[in-house]
């Protein structure tokens, strides 16, 4: 399958969960643009699939209005993800990543991937740290991206789990051109480990939005991944 995400490259996707929500649009403007972050990572949590509630589609819709050309990388940590395909597409999501743990079977996941594509979005599948790669790996030929969680989903600010890199290594070996995203505890201190394993999409929340020089952090993350891809 030809990925809707284009040619394999280094991508940084700052997680807006770490931004100041009282001025979210201006916060996002500081990290987007040529030579900066290419994507914005939007964590939608329902308080059921994960023990936390974040934000919903009105936030995504507002971001789409403010940034009509931005790539909105939407990670849905929700039960029954199929219910939310059309609302997310209507809100302006660019990519919908669902959790393999939230669907009943690989066949059901394939139907969901088709629905996401039919709605005009790229499709991704996410795997928790404690979930075997096999279930999501079976979808690697039909999704545009696989997200390997490097912390337990639900809360920001957790420490990077290096043991999850074996999944990244296995996936990269079998799918050299696949977009592989890592999410949780990524910073200039941990990115080299993820990049060496084969991750090309780096989600970073606190490391970017809490930094004194956000663009320097983004450059460091991009530099590490670009060097590993070279």
Backbone as a ProteinNet text record, in pm:
[ID]
protein_1_A
[PRIMARY]
XXXXXXXXXXXXXXXXXXXXXXXXXXXXXXXXXXXXXXXXXXXXXXXXXXXXXXXXXXXXXXXXXXXXXXXXXXXXXXXXXXXXXXXXXXXXXXXXXXXXXXXXXXXXXXXXXXXXXXXXXXXXXXXXXXXXXXXXXXXXXXXXXXXXXXXXXXXXXXXXXXXXXXXXXXXXXXXXXXXXXXXXXXXXXXXXXXXXXXXXXXXXXXXXXXXXXXXXXXXXXXXXXXXXXX
[TERTIARY]
83.5	0	87.1	50.5	119.9	65.3	152.4	108.6	56.8	-48.9	-99.8	-7.8	90.4	180.1	301.9	313.4	423.4	548.8	661	789	837.7	903.3	957.3	1052.1	1033.3	1113.9	1103.5	1185.4	1179	1064.4	981.9	868	865.7	844.3	819.5	675.2	604.7	463.3	445.3	457.1	442.8	303.7	299	171	111.6	-4.2	-65.4	-115.5	-118.5	-159.7	-68.8	55.5	151.2	150.2	66.7	61.4	-27.3	-20.2	-105.8	-239.2	-344.5	-473.1	-543.3	-498.3	-559.2	-519.2	-415.3	-371.8	-320.3	-403.4	-360.4	-318.5	-395	-361.2	-224.6	-196.9	-66.9	45.3	17.3	116.2	152.9	52.5	78.4	152.7	123.6	190.1	340.7	383.6	527.3	605.4	536.7	608.6	584.6	483.7	451.4	524.6	549.3	605.5	724.8	773.9	887.5	1008.2	1063.6	1180.1	1148.6	1018.8	978.2	903.5	804.4	725.2	632.9	619.1	533.8	391.5	375.4	246	214.9	86.8	43	-23.2	19.2	-34	-148.2	-265	-385.7	-434.3	-419.2	-457.8	-601.8	-689.7	-830.1	-851.4	-886.4	-907.3	-1049.4	-1109.2	-1251.1	-1279	-1174.7	-1197.7	-1246.3	-1254.4	-1299.9	-1189.9	-1143.6	-1032.7	-905.7	-888	-778.5	-839.1	-771.6	-828.8	-806.9	-835.5	-817.8	-906.6	-945.1	-1020.9	-937.2	-921.1	-838.7	-924.6	-953	-1034.4	-1100.5	-1195.2	-1270.2	-1258	-1352.1	-1343.6	-1359.1	-1425.1	-1427	-1287.2	-1195.4	-1058.1	-993.6	-1012.4	-955.4	-1015.6	-1144	-1210.8	-1155.6	-1130.8	-1075.2	-934.3	-854.6	-719.8	-723.7	-817.1	-828.7	-863	-949.9	-985.8	-866.8	-790.3	-674.5	-560.3	-543.6	-432.2	-486.1	-541.4	-608.8	-517.9	-387.3	-295.7	-217.2	-242.3	-166.8	-208.6	-114.2	-143.6	-178.1	-304.2	-351.9	-348.8	-252.4	-220.5	-300.9	-413	-509.3	-500.5	-466	-447.9	-569.5	-656.6	-780.9	-764.6	-757.5	-752.4	-894.8	-976.4	-1120	-1171.6	-1281.4	-1354.1	-1435.9	-1462.5	-1544.7	-1497.4	-1372.8	-1320.3	-1397.5	-1463	-1537.8	-1648.3	-1697.6	-1803.7	-1757.7	-1627.7	-1576.1	-1508	-1513.8	-1448.1	-1507.5	-1637.2	-1700.1	-1689.6	-1714.1	-1696.6	-1555	-1455.3	-1317.7	-1288.9	-1336	-1315.9	-1383.3	-1502.4	-1574.6	-1502.2	-1437.2	-1363.5	-1235.1	-1186.1	-1065.9	-943	-960.1	-845.3	-777.8	-645.6	-569.8	-539.2	-511.2	-477.7	-550	-614.4	-680.4	-606.9	-548.4	-483.9	-570.8	-607	-688.1	-603.9	-649.4	-576.5	-624.5	-528.4	-563.1	-639.3	-613.1	-679.8	-827	-867.9	-1005.8	-1095.8	-1040.2	-1121	-1124	-1227.1	-1249.4	-1164.6	-1115.4	-1038	-959.9	-863.5	-788.1	-879.8	-975.1	-1070.2	-1151.5	-1195	-1269.7	-1180.3	-1054	-960.3	-942.5	-939.4	-926.3	-1048	-1165.4	-1286.4	-1277	-1225.4	-1210.8	-1110.2	-1000.2	-901.2	-964.8	-1043.9	-1112.8	-1205.4	-1275.9	-1367.9	-1292.1	-1177.2	-1095.3	-1047.4	-999.8	-955.9	-1072	-1186.8	-1303.6	-1347.1	-1318.4	-1354.1	-1252.5	-1147.8	-1050.6	-931.7	-912.8	-801.1	-701.3	-578.2	-480.9	-516.5	-470.6	-506.7	-382.3	-390.5	-282.6	-337.9	-253.1	-292.3	-187.1	-233	-144.8	-141.1	-27.4	-6	46.1	-19.9	26.9	157	233.7	359.3	343.5	233.9	215.8	149.9	115.9	50.2	153.3	138.6	229.2	215.9	324.3	324.7	239	224.9	164.2	29.6	-57.7	-192.2	-186.8	-108.2	-95.8	-8.6	90.8	178.7	104.7	-3.2	-85	-152.3	-157.9	-221.7	-120.8	6.5	110.3	103.4	43.2	32.4	-88.7	-178.5	-298.2	-307	-235.8	-237.2	-125.9	-135.4	-32.2	76.8	44.7	139.5	107.6	211.1	194.2	255.3	179.5	225.5	262.5	389.9	437.5	441.3	352.8	350.7	474.8	543.5	664.1	639.7	512.6	462.9	322.2	265.3	125.6	37.5	-56.3	-138.2	-229.6	-252.6	-348.6	-300.8	-170.7	-117.7	15.2	41.1	168.2	272.2	396.8	502.7	563	532.1	588.2	727.9	801.3	936.1	934.2	1021.4	1039.5	1074.4	1010.2	1033.3	1118	1249.7	1336.4	1306.4	1244.1	1215.2	1114.1	1039.8	943	1011.8	1140	1211.4	1226.6	1212.9	1219.8	1106.1	990.5	878.3	911.6	971.4	1009	1109.6	1209.6	1312	1251.2	1162.5	1098.1	1015.2	941.1	853.5	935	1040.7	1123.3	1192.2	1233.4	1300	1206.5	1080.2	984.2	917.2	917.1	850	939.6	1037.9	1137.9	1081.4	966.2	911.4	791.4	758.7	642.8	671.1	572.3	581.9	561.6	661.2	654.9	668.1	564.2	559.8	586.5	655.7	676.1	623.6	561.6	490.7	507.9	572.8	585.3	728.4	758.2	890.5	999.9	960.8	1062.1	1116	1247.7	1318.4	1454.4	1532.4	1667.4	1752.1	1717.6	1793.7	1757.9	1636.9	1591.8	1571.6	1572.1	1536.3	1635.1	1763.4	1861.1	1827.4	1779.6	1742.3	1627.8	1527	1411.5	1448.9	1531.2	1571.6	1655.4	1745.8	1830.5	1748.2	1638.2	1550.8	1469.9	1450.6	1378.2	1256.7	1229.8	1115.7	1146.6	1045.6	1067.5	972.5	870.2	777.7	787	829.2	854.2	747.1	670.6	575.2	646.6	643.3	707.1	616.7	580.9	493.3	569.8	598.2	669	804.3	875.2	1009.1	1006.9	897.4	885.5	821	701.4	624.1	675.4	752	809	950.4	1002.4	1140.4	1150.8	1265.9	1292	1306.6	1364.8	1382.7	1317.1	1190.7	1114.7	1170.1	1209.7	1257.6	1390.9	1473.3	1599.8	1573.9	1471.5	1436.1	1384.9	1297.3	1245.4	1359.2	1453.7	1568	1651.1	1669.1	1747.8	1679.5	1547.9	1472	1478	1455	1461.4	1601.1	1701.2	1837.7	1873.2	1829.6	1858.3	1792.1	1665.4	1594.4	1648.8	1676.2	1729.1	1862.7	1945.7	2076	2059	1960.4	1937.2	1877.1	1800.5	1738.4	1836.1	1941.4	2036.5	2110.2
-119.8	0	125	223.3	351.3	437.6	480	556.9	694.2	736.6	872.3	976.5	932.3	1024.3	1062	1004	1039.7	959.1	1011.9	943.6	942	832.4	820.6	936.6	999.9	1115.7	1136.5	1224.2	1260.5	1358.2	1329.8	1415.5	1434.8	1558.6	1587.8	1633.6	1574.6	1603.8	1648.8	1780.5	1827.5	1798.2	1742.3	1707.8	1830.1	1872.9	1994.7	1976.8	1854	1830.4	1904.2	1932.3	2000.7	2151.8	2200.8	2344.9	2416.8	2548.1	2632.5	2649.7	2587	2587.4	2722.8	2813.9	2946.4	3026.3	2981.7	3048.1	2944.6	2842.5	2726	2760.8	2842.8	2877.4	2941.8	3037.9	3104.4	3007.5	2915	2815	2729.2	2684.6	2599.5	2675.8	2804.2	2884.8	2892.6	2876.9	2885.3	2762.7	2652.6	2530	2486.5	2543.2	2506.1	2595.3	2542.4	2625.4	2560.5	2622	2568.1	2550.8	2429.7	2402.2	2376.6	2379.5	2355.1	2221.7	2212.6	2090	2080.9	1960.7	1937.5	1903.5	1840.1	1794.4	1853.7	1842.9	1868.4	1741.4	1694.5	1571	1604.7	1548.4	1578.2	1451.9	1447.3	1330.6	1343.9	1261.6	1259.9	1142.3	1171.2	1067.8	1074.8	956.8	953.4	921.6	898.7	864.9	723.8	644.9	505.6	411.5	430.3	349.2	378.8	504.7	545.8	623.7	625.8	691	841.6	906.8	1050.9	1104.5	1230.1	1299.4	1418.7	1435.1	1545.7	1652.2	1634	1729.4	1655.6	1722.9	1658.5	1731.8	1706	1752.8	1904.4	1976.6	2122.1	2184.6	2127.3	2177.5	2152.5	2033.6	2000.9	2089.5	2111.5	2198.7	2340.8	2388.7	2523.3	2532.3	2428.3	2426.3	2424.5	2349.3	2344.6	2481.5	2556.1	2690.7	2785.8	2774.4	2862.3	2824.2	2692.4	2643.8	2553.5	2612.5	2532.4	2433.1	2457.4	2368.8	2276.6	2283.7	2202	2055.3	1966.5	1824	1790	1754.6	1726	1575.9	1535.3	1396.2	1357.7	1290.4	1268.4	1126.1	1115.4	987.5	967.3	875.7	853.6	740	777.1	680.6	666.9	595	588.3	446.7	415.9	293.7	314.2	206.6	211.1	320.7	312	418.4	437	331.7	345.4	449.6	472.7	570.6	712.5	733.3	869.7	903.7	814	841.2	964	964.8	1077.2	1208.2	1209.3	1334.9	1391.3	1302.5	1350.9	1405.8	1336.7	1385.9	1521.9	1536	1663.4	1775.1	1740.6	1840.7	1884	1801.4	1839.6	1757.7	1640.8	1555.2	1510	1502.2	1456.8	1308.1	1262.3	1122.5	1077.7	962.5	905	778.3	779.7	661.4	605.5	478.2	411.5	304.6	256.6	153.4	14.5	-73.9	-211.4	-277	-232.4	-288.8	-249.7	-149.6	-100.2	-163.9	-254.3	-323.4	-472.4	-540.1	-678.9	-780.2	-743.3	-838.5	-763.8	-832.8	-774.1	-747.3	-836.3	-814	-687	-665.7	-543.6	-421	-436.2	-325.2	-291.7	-392.5	-367	-291.6	-326.4	-253.5	-108.2	-87.7	47.9	127.8	65.8	134.4	177.9	92	129	247.9	249.4	359	490.7	484.7	605.1	657.9	568.6	610.5	666.4	602.8	649.8	788.6	820.4	951.6	1059	1018.5	1115.9	1138.4	1051.1	1065.1	951.3	976.2	867.5	787.3	661.5	572.1	521.5	520.3	465.9	372.5	280.5	190.6	200.1	206	222.2	95.9	75	-41.5	3.4	-38.4	-8.3	-83.1	-36.6	-105.2	-253	-290	-428.7	-518.1	-462.3	-539.4	-592.9	-717.7	-776.3	-703.2	-696.4	-626.8	-696.1	-828	-907	-854.1	-817.6	-773.1	-650.7	-551	-431.3	-457.8	-545.3	-576.3	-636.8	-708.5	-767	-659.5	-536.5	-426.2	-336.9	-367.9	-277.6	-257.7	-350.9	-338.2	-257.1	-222.3	-147.8	-10.6	9.9	141.1	228.1	357.3	451.7	466.6	430.1	448.7	353.1	306.6	233.2	316.3	333.7	408.2	309.4	309.8	229.1	318.7	292.2	372.5	341.3	446.4	429.7	468.5	492.3	505.5	446.5	430.4	389.2	505.5	482.6	594.1	650.1	781.4	843.5	968.5	980	1096.4	1137.8	1268.1	1318.6	1316.9	1344.6	1360.8	1232.1	1115.6	989.8	966.7	872.7	842.3	743.4	765.9	681.3	538.9	440.7	299.4	238.5	226.5	178.7	36.8	-43.9	-182.1	-191.9	-84.7	-85.9	-76.3	-47.4	-30.1	-160	-273.5	-399.2	-408.3	-351.8	-350.7	-263.6	-149.1	-59.4	-128.3	-192.8	-260.9	-371.3	-448.8	-558.2	-504.3	-399.6	-341.4	-277.4	-208.1	-143	-246.8	-357.4	-461.8	-523.1	-537.9	-600.5	-501	-372.4	-269.5	-145.8	-149.9	-42.6	95.5	104.6	234.4	278.4	202.5	234.5	353.1	439.4	544.7	479.2	494.9	440.6	556.5	574.6	684.3	631.3	710.7	679.2	796.5	762.6	863.6	833	926.3	914.3	928	1037.2	1055.6	1087.6	1130.1	1162.7	1303.5	1314.8	1441.2	1428.3	1534.4	1520.7	1416.8	1383.1	1283.3	1139.8	1118.2	981.8	956.5	1059.5	1043.5	956.7	959.8	880	730.9	687	546.2	509.7	597.5	572	579.1	676	691.6	572.6	526.8	412.6	286	275.2	157.9	160.2	280.6	290.6	380.7	449.6	541.8	664.2	709	829.5	943.1	915.4	1020.6	1031.1	1145.7	1166.7	1257.4	1204.6	1286.5	1338.7	1467.7	1528	1637.1	1626.7	1725.4	1820.9	1776.3	1860.8	1905.1	1815.9	1849.3	1969.9	1986.5	2100.4	2219.3	2202	2316.3	2373.6	2297.2	2349.3	2402.6	2393.5	2435.2	2586.6	2640	2782.7	2813.8	2720.5	2736.1	2617.1	2630.1	2520.1	2474.7	2568.3	2531.8	2458.1	2490.4	2418.9	2272.6	2248.9	2110.9	2036.3	2101.1	2038.5	2006	2100	2077	1958.3	1945.6	1835	1702.1	1697.9	1575.2	1537.3	1635.5	1610.9	1565.6	1628.6	1594.7	1451.7	1406.2	1269.4	1168	1190.3	1096.9	1102.3	1221.4	1235.1	1163.3	1171	1104	952.7	901.4	755.7	706.6	793.6	755	762.9	841.3	864.2	735.6
0	0	0	-81.7	-81.7	30.7	120.6	236.6	195.7	259.4	238.6	301.5	377.4	447.7	365.6	246.2	159.2	185	139	149.9	294.2	332.2	467.2	496.2	610.1	647.8	797.6	850.9	991.6	1014.4	1115	1149.4	1300.5	1343.4	1484.3	1497.1	1595.5	1617.6	1762.4	1789.8	1927.8	1983.1	2102.7	2164.6	2232.3	2183.6	2236.3	2379.3	2428.2	2566	2663.9	2621.9	2708.4	2688.9	2597.5	2570.5	2671.7	2669.8	2753.7	2681.5	2733.6	2664.2	2669.8	2752.4	2753.2	2629.6	2560.4	2437	2337.5	2316.2	2240.3	2097.9	2029.9	1892.2	1881.4	1968.6	1965.9	2002.6	2095	2132.4	2011.1	1938.2	1822.7	1713.5	1700.7	1598.8	1622.6	1747.4	1777	1732.7	1703.4	1667.3	1522.3	1457.5	1319.8	1220.1	1102.1	996.4	929.8	823.3	749.1	840.6	837.8	920.2	1065.3	1098.9	1236.9	1241.7	1329.9	1337.7	1216.6	1164.7	1047.1	1088.4	1205.2	1253.2	1389.7	1429.3	1567.2	1618.4	1735.3	1792.3	1887.9	1860.7	1937.1	2008.2	2138.9	2218.3	2266.3	2211.9	2252.5	2346.8	2471.2	2573.5	2626.4	2647.8	2684.5	2831.1	2911.1	3051.3	3072.8	2966.6	2974.9	2927.8	2805.7	2755.8	2834.3	2870.9	2959	3075.7	3192.2	3310.9	3313.6	3203.4	3196.3	3085.4	3096.2	2992.7	2947.4	2817.2	2767.8	2700.7	2573.5	2498.1	2383.2	2320.1	2213.5	2081.7	1994.1	1856.7	1838.8	1929.4	1912.6	1913.1	1991.4	1991.8	1855.2	1802.2	1671.7	1563.4	1570.3	1473.9	1480.6	1600.7	1618	1561.5	1584.9	1529.2	1376.8	1320.6	1174.7	1117.6	1186.9	1139.7	1148.6	1255.7	1274.2	1180.5	1158.2	1076.4	965.1	861	757.9	687.1	687.6	616.4	709.4	838.6	933.8	924.3	956.6	962.1	1106.4	1129.7	1264.5	1287.2	1366.6	1398	1522.4	1501.8	1610.3	1664.7	1790.9	1859.9	1949.9	1911.2	1985.5	2086.2	2212	2321.7	2374.9	2297.7	2323.9	2302	2368.3	2337.8	2210	2138.8	2017.5	1920.2	1873.6	1787.5	1657.8	1609.5	1485.6	1493.5	1614.1	1635.7	1603.4	1606.8	1599	1467.2	1370.4	1243.3	1175.4	1155.4	1085.8	1163.4	1296.5	1369.4	1360.6	1363.8	1354.4	1215.2	1113.4	977.1	958.4	1012.1	1002.3	1075.4	1187.5	1265	1196.6	1104.9	1030.9	1061.3	1122.3	1148.6	1020	1023.1	906.5	914.8	1034.4	1058.7	1184.4	1177.6	1295.1	1334.7	1453.9	1508.4	1619.8	1605.3	1706.6	1774.4	1888.9	1961.9	1922.7	1895.5	1861.7	1977.3	2100.3	2217.3	2225.1	2146.1	2151.5	2046.2	1964.3	1863.8	1895.6	1847.2	1889.5	1814.6	1697.1	1618.4	1511	1451.9	1342.2	1223.2	1198.3	1088.3	1111.1	1235.9	1268.4	1250.5	1283.5	1266.2	1118.5	1033.4	889.8	835.7	883.4	844.2	889.4	1010.2	1063.6	980.6	943.4	859.2	727.8	667.4	542.7	563.8	677.5	706.6	724.2	789.6	808.8	674.2	589.6	456.3	374.3	382.5	308	354.1	480.4	534.4	496.7	425	376.2	467.1	566.2	659	640.7	681.4	693.7	818.5	821.7	932.4	1003.5	1136.8	1217.2	1322.4	1368.5	1475.9	1585.8	1710.9	1826.2	1910.1	1976.7	2060.4	2196.6	2303.8	2438.8	2467.6	2567	2599.8	2631.4	2695.9	2736.2	2633	2517.9	2412	2313.6	2275.1	2176.3	2042.5	1970.8	1842.7	1738.3	1748.2	1641	1593.6	1686.2	1647.5	1557.1	1596.6	1513.5	1392.7	1409.2	1297.7	1180.7	1210.3	1104	1018.7	1069.6	997	924.7	940.5	889.4	738.1	668.2	522.7	477.7	571.2	532.3	598.5	709.6	774.3	717.4	744.4	702.2	808	932.2	1041.1	1155.6	1224.8	1348.8	1460.7	1567.7	1685.5	1794.9	1832.6	1943.9	2067	2162.6	2284.5	2369.3	2409.5	2490.7	2636.6	2669.1	2806.9	2807	2925.6	2933.5	2889.4	2798.6	2749.7	2857.7	2850.4	2940	3009.5	3032.9	3102.6	3041.1	3038.6	2991.4	3102.3	3063.6	3162.1	3215.4	3155.3	3202.5	3143.4	3204.4	3158.9	3042.8	2948	2830.9	2872.4	2806.2	2835.4	2723	2743.2	2634.1	2589.7	2676.9	2639.6	2525	2499.8	2389.6	2253.4	2252.3	2125.5	2047.5	2113.9	2040	1938	1971.8	1877.2	1756.4	1783.1	1673.8	1582.3	1641.1	1562.6	1475	1534.2	1459.6	1343.7	1370.7	1268.6	1156.6	1192.8	1089.5	1002.2	1061.2	983.2	879.4	916	824.3	730.5	766.3	685.5	675.6	586.2	578.6	547.8	480	440.7	525.5	628.3	711.3	803.2	820.5	921.7	1058.7	1145.9	1281.5	1379.6	1457.8	1554.5	1694.6	1775	1916.4	1998.7	2111.5	2190.8	2338.9	2409.4	2553.7	2601.2	2670.8	2728.5	2628.2	2506.7	2405.3	2427.4	2418.1	2437.6	2370.5	2365.4	2309.6	2382.3	2505.2	2581	2542.2	2492.6	2461.8	2313.2	2232.6	2091.5	2016.2	2051.9	1978.3	1986.1	2103.2	2119.6	2027	2020.8	1935.5	1788.1	1752.5	1613	1566.7	1651.5	1615.9	1596.6	1671.4	1658.9	1530.1	1474.4	1348.4	1348.9	1458.4	1462.2	1376	1301.1	1220.7	1256.3	1338.3	1382.3	1534	1581.4	1723.5	1782.6	1877.4	1952.8	2076.5	2095.4	2212.3	2266	2393.5	2455.2	2543.8	2664.1	2760.1	2707.9	2638.4	2589.3	2496.5	2421.9	2330.4	2399.3	2452.1	2500.3	2632.7	2708.7	2832.8	2814.1	2692.4	2666.5	2651.7	2689.6	2668.7	2520.5	2446.6	2302.4	2233.9	2199.1	2142.2	2008.8	1926.3	1794	1800.8	1899.1	1915.8	1951.5	2033.7	2069.4	1946.5	1870	1747.7	1652.1	1636.1	1548.1	1595.1	1727	1780.7	1753.4	1771.1	1744.8	1597	1511.8	1366.9	1325.1	1381.7	1345.3	1378.4	1493.8	1534.5	1440.9	1409.6	1322.4	1181.3	1130.9	994.4	979.9	1083.8	1079.3	1075.4	1145.6	1145.5	1015.4	949.2	822.7	705.7	723.5	613.9	574.3
[MASK]
++++++++++++++++++++++++++++++++++++++++++++++++++++++++++++++++++++++++++++++++++++++++++++++++++++++++++++++++++++++++++++++++++++++++++++++++++++++++++++++++++++++++++++++++++++++++++++++++++++++++++++++++++++++++++++++++++++++

